[in-house]
Amino acid sequence: MKVAIGSDHAGYDLKEVIKNHLEKKGFEVIDKGAFSKERVDYPVYGEAVAEAVASGKAEKGIVICGTGIGISISANKVKGIRAALCTNEYMARMAIRHNNANVLAL
């Protein structure tokens, strides 16, 4: 499965941890940035991940910012995207089962 992932500077460290974990599990990860802790604007990365999922280049997406709220809003502006801010496994499972979420926001 191909997973697109992206974050702003606040989510950079977590993005790198998740990316490495997914790659070890055999997922193909498409990193849409940010590529450092340099201050950046989250909408750029939320939209980049959402576009990758909406276009079929990735099956699922993960977006990360300081709260997960802003980047989920930016991802949800892309047609066909259902980004869900989830804080635990139950929420993530329900977002997929009941809301057909295709992007996880953290």
Secondary structure, DSSP 8 states (H G I E B T S, - for coil): -EEEEEE-GGGHHHHHHHHHHHHHTT-EEEE-S--SSS---HHHHHHHHHHHHHTTS-SEEEEE-SSSHHHHHHHHTSTT--EEE-SSHHHHHHHHHHH---EEE-
